[in-house]
């Protein structure tokens, strides 16, 4: 069996892959930021409720 030659990618193909990865990474970081904001908001709300309960 002959070994197939690996097709070399053109510069445009490589740049397109890099851009896609950067976009995915950016979207991932935005999602993480949003979930952290939501978690902090919930945590603050929970702490406020606990403080109200302890004052009673």
DRENROMAR-764577 format. One record per residue: x, y, z of N, C-alpha, C in turn; residue number from 0. Coordinates in nm, 3 decimals, decimal comma. Example, Ala and Ser with C-alpha at 12.3 -4.5 7.8 and 13.67 -1.06 7.14 Angstrom:
2
<r><n_px>1,319</n_px><n_py>-0,569</n_py><n_pz>0,780</n_pz><ca_px>1,230</ca_px><ca_py>-0,450</ca_py><ca_pz>0,780</ca_pz><c_px>1,320</c_px><c_py>-0,330</c_py><c_pz>0,780</c_pz><n>0</n></r>
<r><n_px>1,285</n_px><n_py>-0,225</n_py><n_pz>0,708</n_pz><ca_px>1,367</ca_px><ca_py>-0,106</ca_py><ca_pz>0,714</ca_pz><c_px>1,290</c_px><c_py>0,003</c_py><c_pz>0,787</c_pz><n>1</n></r>
% end
This chain:
56
<r><n_px>0,084</n_px><n_py>-0,120</n_py><n_pz>0,000</n_pz><ca_px>0,000</ca_px><ca_py>0,000</ca_py><ca_pz>0,000</ca_pz><c_px>0,088</c_px><c_py>0,125</c_py><c_pz>0,000</c_pz><n>0</n></r>
<r><n_px>0,051</n_px><n_py>0,215</n_py><n_pz>-0,086</n_pz><ca_px>0,124</ca_px><ca_py>0,341</ca_py><ca_pz>-0,092</ca_pz><c_px>0,071</c_px><c_py>0,436</c_py><c_pz>0,014</c_pz><n>1</n></r>
<r><n_px>0,160</n_px><n_py>0,512</n_py><n_pz>0,069</n_pz><ca_px>0,122</ca_px><ca_py>0,612</ca_py><ca_pz>0,168</ca_pz><c_px>0,076</c_px><c_py>0,739</c_py><c_pz>0,096</c_pz><n>2</n></r>
<r><n_px>-0,040</n_px><n_py>0,789</n_py><n_pz>0,134</n_pz><ca_px>-0,091</ca_px><ca_py>0,910</ca_py><ca_pz>0,069</ca_pz><c_px>-0,013</c_px><c_py>1,031</c_py><c_pz>0,118</c_pz><n>3</n></r>
<r><n_px>0,011</n_px><n_py>1,123</n_py><n_pz>0,027</n_pz><ca_px>0,077</ca_px><ca_py>1,247</ca_py><ca_pz>0,066</ca_pz><c_px>-0,025</c_px><c_py>1,334</c_py><c_pz>0,138</c_pz><n>4</n></r>
<r><n_px>0,020</n_px><n_py>1,396</n_py><n_pz>0,244</n_pz><ca_px>-0,067</ca_px><ca_py>1,486</ca_py><ca_pz>0,318</ca_pz><c_px>-0,082</c_px><c_py>1,616</c_py><c_pz>0,240</c_pz><n>5</n></r>
<r><n_px>-0,206</n_px><n_py>1,656</n_py><n_pz>0,216</n_pz><ca_px>-0,232</ca_px><ca_py>1,778</ca_py><ca_pz>0,140</ca_pz><c_px>-0,195</c_px><c_py>1,900</c_py><c_pz>0,225</c_pz><n>6</n></r>
<r><n_px>-0,112</n_px><n_py>1,983</n_py><n_pz>0,171</n_pz><ca_px>-0,074</ca_px><ca_py>2,104</ca_py><ca_pz>0,243</ca_pz><c_px>-0,187</c_px><c_py>2,205</c_py><c_pz>0,236</c_pz><n>7</n></r>
<r><n_px>-0,206</n_px><n_py>2,274</n_py><n_pz>0,346</n_pz><ca_px>-0,313</ca_px><ca_py>2,374</ca_py><ca_pz>0,351</ca_pz><c_px>-0,262</c_px><c_py>2,506</c_py><c_pz>0,296</c_pz><n>8</n></r>
<r><n_px>-0,352</n_px><n_py>2,578</n_py><n_pz>0,235</n_pz><ca_px>-0,314</ca_px><ca_py>2,710</ca_py><ca_pz>0,186</ca_pz><c_px>-0,316</c_px><c_py>2,807</c_py><c_pz>0,304</c_pz><n>9</n></r>
<r><n_px>-0,254</n_px><n_py>2,919</n_py><n_pz>0,285</n_pz><ca_px>-0,248</ca_px><ca_py>3,020</ca_py><ca_pz>0,390</ca_pz><c_px>-0,389</c_px><c_py>3,065</c_py><c_pz>0,430</c_pz><n>10</n></r>
<r><n_px>-0,478</n_px><n_py>3,079</n_py><n_pz>0,333</n_pz><ca_px>-0,615</ca_px><ca_py>3,123</ca_py><ca_pz>0,360</ca_pz><c_px>-0,688</c_px><c_py>3,020</c_py><c_pz>0,446</c_pz><n>11</n></r>
<r><n_px>-0,668</n_px><n_py>2,891</n_py><n_pz>0,419</n_pz><ca_px>-0,734</ca_px><ca_py>2,786</ca_py><ca_pz>0,498</ca_pz><c_px>-0,687</c_px><c_py>2,790</c_py><c_pz>0,644</c_pz><n>12</n></r>
<r><n_px>-0,556</n_px><n_py>2,808</n_py><n_pz>0,662</n_pz><ca_px>-0,500</ca_px><ca_py>2,814</ca_py><ca_pz>0,798</ca_pz><c_px>-0,556</c_px><c_py>2,936</c_py><c_pz>0,871</c_pz><n>13</n></r>
<r><n_px>-0,559</n_px><n_py>3,052</n_py><n_pz>0,804</n_pz><ca_px>-0,612</ca_px><ca_py>3,174</ca_py><ca_pz>0,866</ca_pz><c_px>-0,759</c_px><c_py>3,158</c_py><c_pz>0,903</c_pz><n>14</n></r>
<r><n_px>-0,835</n_px><n_py>3,088</n_py><n_pz>0,818</n_pz><ca_px>-0,977</ca_px><ca_py>3,066</ca_py><ca_pz>0,846</ca_pz><c_px>-0,994</c_px><c_py>2,979</c_py><c_pz>0,971</c_pz><n>15</n></r>
<r><n_px>-0,911</n_px><n_py>2,875</n_py><n_pz>0,983</n_pz><ca_px>-0,918</ca_px><ca_py>2,788</ca_py><ca_pz>1,102</ca_pz><c_px>-0,883</c_px><c_py>2,865</c_py><c_pz>1,228</c_pz><n>16</n></r>
<r><n_px>-0,778</n_px><n_py>2,946</n_py><n_pz>1,222</n_pz><ca_px>-0,735</ca_px><ca_py>3,025</ca_py><ca_pz>1,338</ca_pz><c_px>-0,845</c_px><c_py>3,122</c_py><c_pz>1,379</c_pz><n>17</n></r>
<r><n_px>-0,907</n_px><n_py>3,188</n_py><n_pz>1,281</n_pz><ca_px>-1,014</ca_px><ca_py>3,283</ca_py><ca_pz>1,310</ca_pz><c_px>-1,133</c_px><c_py>3,212</c_py><c_pz>1,375</c_pz><n>18</n></r>
<r><n_px>-1,165</n_px><n_py>3,093</n_py><n_pz>1,326</n_pz><ca_px>-1,277</ca_px><ca_py>3,017</ca_py><ca_pz>1,384</ca_pz><c_px>-1,247</c_px><c_py>2,979</c_py><c_pz>1,528</c_pz><n>19</n></r>
<r><n_px>-1,124</n_px><n_py>2,936</n_py><n_pz>1,555</n_pz><ca_px>-1,087</ca_px><ca_py>2,898</ca_py><ca_pz>1,692</ca_pz><c_px>-1,092</c_px><c_py>3,019</c_py><c_pz>1,785</c_pz><n>20</n></r>
<r><n_px>-1,043</n_px><n_py>3,133</n_py><n_pz>1,737</n_pz><ca_px>-1,046</ca_px><ca_py>3,255</ca_py><ca_pz>1,819</ca_pz><c_px>-1,189</c_px><c_py>3,296</c_py><c_pz>1,850</c_pz><n>21</n></r>
<r><n_px>-1,277</n_px><n_py>3,284</n_py><n_pz>1,750</n_pz><ca_px>-1,418</ca_px><ca_py>3,320</ca_py><ca_pz>1,770</ca_pz><c_px>-1,482</c_px><c_py>3,228</c_py><c_pz>1,873</c_pz><n>22</n></r>
<r><n_px>-1,454</n_px><n_py>3,096</n_py><n_pz>1,862</n_pz><ca_px>-1,510</ca_px><ca_py>3,000</ca_py><ca_pz>1,957</ca_pz><c_px>-1,460</c_px><c_py>3,030</c_py><c_pz>2,098</c_pz><n>23</n></r>
<r><n_px>-1,331</n_px><n_py>3,061</n_py><n_pz>2,110</n_pz><ca_px>-1,272</ca_px><ca_py>3,091</ca_py><ca_pz>2,240</ca_pz><c_px>-1,336</c_px><c_py>3,216</c_py><c_pz>2,299</c_pz><n>24</n></r>
<r><n_px>-1,355</n_px><n_py>3,318</n_py><n_pz>2,216</n_pz><ca_px>-1,416</ca_px><ca_py>3,443</ca_py><ca_pz>2,262</ca_pz><c_px>-1,558</c_px><c_py>3,417</c_py><c_pz>2,313</c_pz><n>25</n></r>
<r><n_px>-1,636</n_px><n_py>3,339</n_py><n_pz>2,237</n_pz><ca_px>-1,773</ca_px><ca_py>3,307</ca_py><ca_pz>2,278</ca_pz><c_px>-1,772</c_px><c_py>3,229</c_py><c_pz>2,409</c_pz><n>26</n></r>
<r><n_px>-1,677</n_px><n_py>3,135</n_py><n_pz>2,424</n_pz><ca_px>-1,668</ca_px><ca_py>3,056</ca_py><ca_pz>2,546</ca_pz><c_px>-1,641</c_px><c_py>3,147</c_py><c_pz>2,665</c_pz><n>27</n></r>
<r><n_px>-1,547</n_px><n_py>3,240</n_py><n_pz>2,650</n_pz><ca_px>-1,514</ca_px><ca_py>3,330</ca_py><ca_pz>2,761</ca_pz><c_px>-1,633</c_px><c_py>3,420</c_py><c_pz>2,796</c_pz><n>28</n></r>
<r><n_px>-1,709</n_px><n_py>3,462</n_py><n_pz>2,695</n_pz><ca_px>-1,828</ca_px><ca_py>3,544</ca_py><ca_pz>2,723</ca_pz><c_px>-1,931</c_px><c_py>3,464</c_py><c_pz>2,801</c_pz><n>29</n></r>
<r><n_px>-1,950</n_px><n_py>3,337</n_py><n_pz>2,765</n_pz><ca_px>-2,045</ca_px><ca_py>3,252</ca_py><ca_pz>2,837</ca_pz><c_px>-2,000</c_px><c_py>3,233</c_py><c_pz>2,982</c_pz><n>30</n></r>
<r><n_px>-1,870</n_px><n_py>3,212</n_py><n_pz>3,002</n_pz><ca_px>-1,818</ca_px><ca_py>3,194</ca_py><ca_pz>3,137</ca_pz><c_px>-1,841</c_px><c_py>3,320</c_py><c_pz>3,219</c_pz><n>31</n></r>
<r><n_px>-1,815</n_px><n_py>3,437</n_py><n_pz>3,160</n_pz><ca_px>-1,837</ca_px><ca_py>3,564</ca_py><ca_pz>3,230</ca_pz><c_px>-1,982</c_px><c_py>3,578</c_py><c_pz>3,273</c_pz><n>32</n></r>
<r><n_px>-2,075</n_px><n_py>3,545</n_py><n_pz>3,181</n_pz><ca_px>-2,218</ca_px><ca_py>3,554</ca_py><ca_pz>3,212</ca_pz><c_px>-2,254</c_px><c_py>3,462</c_py><c_pz>3,327</c_pz><n>33</n></r>
<r><n_px>-2,204</n_px><n_py>3,338</n_py><n_pz>3,325</n_pz><ca_px>-2,240</ca_px><ca_py>3,243</ca_py><ca_pz>3,430</ca_pz><c_px>-2,182</c_px><c_py>3,288</c_py><c_pz>3,564</c_pz><n>34</n></r>
<r><n_px>-2,064</n_px><n_py>3,350</n_py><n_pz>3,562</n_pz><ca_px>-2,005</ca_px><ca_py>3,401</ca_py><ca_pz>3,686</ca_pz><c_px>-2,091</c_px><c_py>3,514</c_py><c_pz>3,742</c_pz><n>35</n></r>
<r><n_px>-2,139</n_px><n_py>3,603</n_py><n_pz>3,653</n_pz><ca_px>-2,226</ca_px><ca_py>3,713</ca_py><ca_pz>3,698</ca_pz><c_px>-2,352</c_px><c_py>3,658</c_py><c_pz>3,763</c_pz><n>36</n></r>
<r><n_px>-2,414</n_px><n_py>3,559</n_py><n_pz>3,698</n_pz><ca_px>-2,537</ca_px><ca_py>3,499</ca_py><ca_pz>3,750</ca_pz><c_px>-2,509</c_px><c_py>3,435</c_py><c_pz>3,885</c_pz><n>37</n></r>
<r><n_px>-2,397</n_px><n_py>3,362</n_py><n_pz>3,897</n_pz><ca_px>-2,364</ca_px><ca_py>3,295</ca_py><ca_pz>4,022</ca_pz><c_px>-2,343</c_px><c_py>3,398</c_py><c_pz>4,133</c_pz><n>38</n></r>
<r><n_px>-2,271</n_px><n_py>3,507</n_py><n_pz>4,103</n_pz><ca_px>-2,247</ca_px><ca_py>3,610</ca_py><ca_pz>4,205</ca_pz><c_px>-2,378</c_px><c_py>3,674</c_py><c_pz>4,249</c_pz><n>39</n></r>
<r><n_px>-2,468</n_px><n_py>3,698</n_py><n_pz>4,152</n_pz><ca_px>-2,597</ca_px><ca_py>3,759</ca_py><ca_pz>4,183</ca_pz><c_px>-2,676</c_px><c_py>3,667</c_py><c_pz>4,276</c_pz><n>40</n></r>
<r><n_px>-2,679</n_px><n_py>3,537</n_py><n_pz>4,245</n_pz><ca_px>-2,752</ca_px><ca_py>3,441</ca_py><ca_pz>4,327</ca_pz><c_px>-2,690</c_px><c_py>3,433</c_py><c_pz>4,466</c_pz><n>41</n></r>
<r><n_px>-2,556</n_px><n_py>3,435</n_py><n_pz>4,472</n_pz><ca_px>-2,487</ca_px><ca_py>3,426</ca_py><ca_pz>4,600</ca_pz><c_px>-2,518</c_px><c_py>3,547</c_py><c_pz>4,687</c_pz><n>42</n></r>
<r><n_px>-2,518</n_px><n_py>3,666</n_py><n_pz>4,628</n_pz><ca_px>-2,549</ca_px><ca_py>3,789</ca_py><ca_pz>4,701</ca_pz><c_px>-2,692</c_px><c_py>3,784</c_py><c_pz>4,754</c_pz><n>43</n></r>
<r><n_px>-2,783</n_px><n_py>3,737</n_py><n_pz>4,670</n_pz><ca_px>-2,923</ca_px><ca_py>3,726</ca_py><ca_pz>4,708</ca_pz><c_px>-2,938</c_px><c_py>3,629</c_py><c_pz>4,826</c_pz><n>44</n></r>
<r><n_px>-2,867</n_px><n_py>3,516</n_py><n_pz>4,820</n_pz><ca_px>-2,873</ca_px><ca_py>3,416</ca_py><ca_pz>4,926</ca_pz><c_px>-2,818</c_px><c_py>3,474</c_py><c_pz>5,057</c_pz><n>45</n></r>
<r><n_px>-2,707</n_px><n_py>3,547</n_py><n_pz>5,049</n_pz><ca_px>-2,648</ca_px><ca_py>3,606</ca_py><ca_pz>5,169</ca_pz><c_px>-2,743</c_px><c_py>3,708</c_py><c_pz>5,231</c_pz><n>46</n></r>
<r><n_px>-2,810</n_px><n_py>3,787</n_py><n_pz>5,148</n_pz><ca_px>-2,905</ca_px><ca_py>3,886</ca_py><ca_pz>5,199</ca_pz><c_px>-3,021</c_px><c_py>3,816</c_py><c_pz>5,270</c_pz><n>47</n></r>
<r><n_px>-3,070</n_px><n_py>3,707</n_py><n_pz>5,212</n_pz><ca_px>-3,179</ca_px><ca_py>3,632</ca_py><ca_pz>5,275</ca_pz><c_px>-3,136</c_px><c_py>3,573</c_py><c_pz>5,409</c_pz><n>48</n></r>
<r><n_px>-3,013</n_px><n_py>3,522</n_py><n_pz>5,415</n_pz><ca_px>-2,962</ca_px><ca_py>3,465</ca_py><ca_pz>5,540</ca_pz><c_px>-2,950</c_px><c_py>3,574</c_py><c_pz>5,647</c_pz><n>49</n></r>
<r><n_px>-2,907</n_px><n_py>3,692</n_py><n_pz>5,606</n_pz><ca_px>-2,891</ca_px><ca_py>3,802</ca_py><ca_pz>5,701</ca_pz><c_px>-3,027</c_px><c_py>3,844</c_py><c_pz>5,757</c_pz><n>50</n></r>
<r><n_px>-3,127</n_px><n_py>3,850</n_py><n_pz>5,671</n_pz><ca_px>-3,263</ca_px><ca_py>3,885</ca_py><ca_pz>5,715</ca_pz><c_px>-3,315</c_px><c_py>3,780</c_py><c_pz>5,812</c_pz><n>51</n></r>
<r><n_px>-3,292</n_px><n_py>3,653</n_py><n_pz>5,780</n_pz><ca_px>-3,336</ca_px><ca_py>3,544</ca_py><ca_pz>5,868</ca_pz><c_px>-3,266</c_px><c_py>3,551</c_py><c_pz>6,004</c_pz><n>52</n></r>
<r><n_px>-3,138</n_px><n_py>3,584</n_py><n_pz>6,005</n_pz><ca_px>-3,064</ca_px><ca_py>3,589</ca_py><ca_pz>6,131</ca_pz><c_px>-3,107</c_px><c_py>3,708</c_py><c_pz>6,217</c_pz><n>53</n></r>
<r><n_px>-3,157</n_px><n_py>3,814</n_py><n_pz>6,156</n_pz><ca_px>-3,202</ca_px><ca_py>3,931</ca_py><ca_pz>6,231</ca_pz><c_px>-3,334</c_px><c_py>3,906</c_py><c_pz>6,302</c_pz><n>54</n></r>
<r><n_px>-3,411</n_px><n_py>3,810</n_py><n_pz>6,251</n_pz><ca_px>-3,543</ca_px><ca_py>3,783</ca_py><ca_pz>6,311</ca_pz><c_px>-3,533</c_px><c_py>3,712</c_py><c_pz>6,443</c_pz><n>55</n></r>
% end
